[in-house]
Amino acid sequence: MKDTGQTAPTLFGQTFQKGQLPGYFTLHAWLYKPNSAGLFAAWNPEVACPAV
């Protein structure tokens, strides 16, 4: 991945994570499903895809 030299933005005191594409950042927020890992965690261990 090419480093664009951009600084990750912040929102509500949370720093965005680098996305898969250069220059893109993401911030996950688990609003409708409780997450034991935290409100802004990237993954929720309690959520699974039933098709897999």
Buried (B, 14 or more C-beta within 10 A) or exposed (E): EEEEEEEEEEEEEBEBEBEEEEEEBEBBEBEEEEBEEEEBEEEBEEEEEEEE
